[in-house]
């Protein structure tokens, strides 16, 4: 059997914060481990009691690279919700400024008729994007004046250091060689084991590596 040779390139880190960009600060009432949102009042007897809008994120199935999450919300204030409401998945570490969601879904079907439901459930499929944790946020209002209705507690993958994005290709410099490329958060002596069968990975080759930052992908001043 012909020998196999590997050249490994590891890309490690993406998009550090740009000090030239002024962040849009999250309102103080949304900060902390238990942020407070809108309250939907209801009349009981002669008094008014408030039922806070709540959101929970329950992991239904979790693997190393994917996760199925069921998101449930209750008591969304009818005066705040709109047919264009959506729920976004956000990197919790970036919640000190407004940013694009990792993923989002609209709460209501297109052309839904009022009144809109104040409770509901959506299911999200998430990829392991190396964020320490994720939060789900119910957002109403419009593009100019978004309003946060509710937010879940954070959820996370078990391992964000996992090597991912493996790509195998024939070397452009030597067709007898194979390139194995992937990404991971830290180099830490990365290597590839290989052999003639999955049960006989007796050979090892150390990886060369490279790094990249947000400036390799984004223009200066972009957020």
C-alpha positions in Angstrom: 0.0 0.0 0.0 1.3 3.4 -0.9 2.5 5.7 1.9 0.3 8.6 2.8 1.6 12.0 3.7 -0.3 14.9 5.4 0.2 18.6 5.6 -2.0 20.2 8.2 -3.1 23.8 8.4 -5.1 24.9 11.5 -6.8 28.3 11.6 -7.4 29.3 15.2 -9.3 32.5 16.0 -11.8 34.8 14.2 -12.8 38.4 14.6 -11.4 40.2 17.6 -13.3 43.3 18.8 -12.5 46.4 16.8 -11.6 49.2 19.2 -12.6 51.8 16.5 -16.3 50.7 16.7 -18.5 52.3 19.3 -20.9 49.6 20.6 -24.6 50.3 21.0 -25.1 49.6 24.7 -27.8 47.2 25.9 -30.2 48.9 28.3 -29.4 48.3 32.0 -32.6 46.4 32.8 -31.5 43.7 30.4 -28.2 43.1 32.1 -27.4 40.5 34.7 -28.1 36.8 35.0 -31.9 37.4 35.4 -32.9 40.3 33.1 -36.3 41.9 33.5 -38.6 42.5 30.6 -42.1 43.8 29.9 -44.9 43.0 32.3 -48.4 42.1 31.0 -50.9 43.3 33.6 -54.1 41.3 34.3 -57.0 42.2 36.6 -57.7 39.9 39.5 -60.5 41.0 41.8 -60.0 44.7 42.4 -56.3 44.8 42.0 -53.8 44.5 39.1 -51.1 41.8 39.2 -48.3 41.6 36.7 -47.2 38.4 34.8 -43.7 38.8 33.5 -42.9 37.7 30.0 -40.7 34.6 30.3 -38.7 32.4 27.9 -37.1 29.0 28.5 -34.6 27.1 26.3 -34.7 23.3 26.7 -32.0 21.2 25.1 -33.8 18.2 23.5 -30.8 16.6 21.9 -27.1 17.5 22.1 -24.1 16.2 20.2 -20.5 17.5 19.9 -21.3 19.6 16.8 -25.1 20.1 16.8 -27.9 20.8 19.3 -31.7 20.7 19.1 -33.3 23.3 21.3 -37.0 23.9 22.1 -37.7 27.5 23.0 -40.9 28.3 24.8 -42.3 31.8 25.8 -45.2 32.8 27.9 -47.1 36.0 28.8 -45.7 38.1 25.9 -47.6 41.5 26.4 -50.3 41.8 23.7 -49.6 45.5 23.4 -46.0 44.9 22.4 -46.1 41.9 20.1 -46.4 42.2 16.3 -46.8 39.9 13.3 -43.2 40.5 12.4 -41.8 39.4 15.8 -38.8 37.1 15.8 -36.6 35.1 18.1 -32.8 35.3 17.7 -30.0 33.2 19.0 -27.1 35.4 20.2 -23.6 34.8 21.5 -23.9 35.7 25.2 -20.4 37.1 25.3 -21.4 39.8 22.8 -24.6 40.9 24.6 -23.0 44.1 25.8 -23.8 45.5 22.3 -26.4 44.8 19.6 -25.1 42.5 16.9 -26.5 40.1 14.2 -27.9 36.9 15.6 -26.3 33.5 15.0 -29.8 32.3 13.8 -33.3 33.6 13.9 -36.9 32.5 13.2 -40.1 34.5 12.9 -42.6 33.9 15.7 -45.8 34.0 13.6 -46.6 32.6 10.1 -46.7 35.1 7.2 -49.9 37.1 7.0 -51.1 35.9 10.4 -54.4 37.5 11.6 -54.7 39.3 15.0 -54.8 38.7 17.9 -51.3 37.3 18.0 -50.7 34.6 20.5 -48.8 35.5 23.7 -47.5 32.0 24.3 -45.7 29.6 21.9 -42.9 27.2 21.1 -40.2 27.1 18.4 -37.5 24.5 17.7 -33.9 25.6 16.7 -31.1 23.5 15.3 -27.7 25.0 16.4 -24.2 24.3 15.2 -21.2 24.4 17.5 -19.7 27.8 16.6 -17.4 27.9 19.6 -19.3 30.5 21.5 -19.1 29.9 25.3 -22.8 30.1 25.6 -25.9 31.2 23.7 -29.1 33.0 24.6 -32.5 33.2 22.9 -34.2 36.6 22.7 -37.7 37.4 21.7 -37.6 40.7 19.7 -40.6 42.9 18.7 -40.9 46.4 17.4 -39.3 47.4 14.1 -35.8 47.7 12.6 -35.4 51.3 14.0 -36.8 50.6 17.4 -36.5 46.9 18.3 -38.0 45.9 21.7 -36.8 42.9 23.7 -39.8 41.1 25.1 -38.1 38.1 26.8 -34.8 36.3 27.0 -33.8 32.8 27.9 -31.1 31.6 30.3 -27.9 30.7 28.6 -27.2 27.2 27.1 -23.9 25.8 25.9 -22.1 23.0 24.1 -19.9 20.7 26.2 -16.8 21.3 24.2 -16.0 24.5 22.2 -12.3 23.4 21.7 -13.3 20.6 19.4 -11.5 20.6 16.0 -14.1 21.2 13.3 -14.5 21.9 9.6 -12.2 19.1 8.4 -11.3 19.3 4.7 -9.2 16.9 2.7 -7.6 17.7 -0.6 -4.8 16.6 -2.9 -1.8 18.9 -2.6 -1.5 21.3 -5.5 2.3 21.1 -5.2 2.5 17.3 -5.2 -0.4 15.0 -6.2 1.1 12.2 -4.2 0.5 14.1 -1.0 -2.8 14.9 0.8 -3.7 18.1 2.7 -5.8 17.8 5.8 -7.2 21.2 7.1 -9.4 22.1 10.0 -10.1 24.9 12.5 -9.7 24.9 16.3 -9.4 27.4 19.1 -5.9 26.6 20.2 -3.0 24.9 18.5 -1.6 23.0 21.5 0.4 20.5 19.6 -2.3 19.5 17.1 -1.6 16.4 15.0 -3.3 13.8 12.8 -3.2 10.0 13.4 -3.5 7.9 10.2 -3.1 4.3 9.1 -4.3 1.6 6.8 -7.7 1.2 8.6 -9.7 2.9 11.3 -8.5 0.3 13.8 -4.9 0.8 12.9 -4.0 4.5 13.2 -0.3 3.8 14.0 1.3 6.8 12.3 1.2 10.5 13.5 2.1 13.7 11.8 2.3 17.1 13.6 0.3 20.0 12.2 1.6 23.3 10.9 -0.8 26.2 11.6 -1.8 29.7 10.9 -4.1 32.2 12.5 -6.6 34.8 11.3 -8.5 37.7 12.8 -11.6 39.7 11.9 -9.4 42.1 9.8 -8.7 39.2 7.4 -12.5 39.2 6.6 -13.9 42.6 7.6 -13.0 46.1 6.5 -11.6 48.5 9.2 -14.5 50.1 11.1 -17.1 47.4 10.3 -19.0 45.9 13.2 
